[in-house]
Amino acid sequence: MNQTKKQKGRKATAEAQPETCCCPFCFSNRVWEEKKDQYSGFFAHLRKARIEVLRGLRTLIDERISSLEQDRRKVTKVKVE
């Protein structure tokens, strides 16, 4: 099967360019990745803020677990006749 130069060129171009998704999430992710070096201070602050939010959520979860552990009710056996 002989391929023309044009077909080979298209194939090489398609292989060199990764498929890009056009959904809003992928687009915004690409934009953020491109600006990461330009606004490194901003992104460092966002990373620290994300860590703090997760720590806050962990605190809420830990408190809820503690309250559930303390709220154990005594079980009484009932004799069935």
C-alpha positions, -999 to +999 in steps of 0.1 A: +000+000+000+016+032-012+008+063+007+012+097-008+034+123+008+003+143+018-012+112+036+022+106+054+023+142+064-012+141+079-004+109+098+028+124+112+010+156+122-018+136+139+007+115+158+026+146+170-004+164+183-021+147+212-059+145+211-074+174+230-106+173+248-128+204+243-149+201+275-148+231+299-128+211+326-101+200+302-098+235+287-095+252+321-070+226+332-048+234+301-050+271+307-040+267+344-011+244+334+001+270+308+001+298+334+016+278+362+052+291+358+041+327+351+020+330+383+039+306+406+031+326+437-006+325+431-005+287+425+016+281+456-010+300+476-039+280+461-021+248+469-017+258+506-053+269+507-064+235+493-044+218+520-060+239+547-095+232+534-087+194+535-074+198+571-106+216+581-127+187+566-105+162+585-112+180+617-150+179+611-148+142+603-126+134+634-151+153+656-180+134+642-163+101+647-155+110+683-191+119+690-204+087+675-179+067+696-190+084+728-227+080+720-227+042+723-257+032+741-257+003+766-273-028+753-295-047+777-304-083+771-340-092+770-351-126+779-375-141+754-399-167+766 
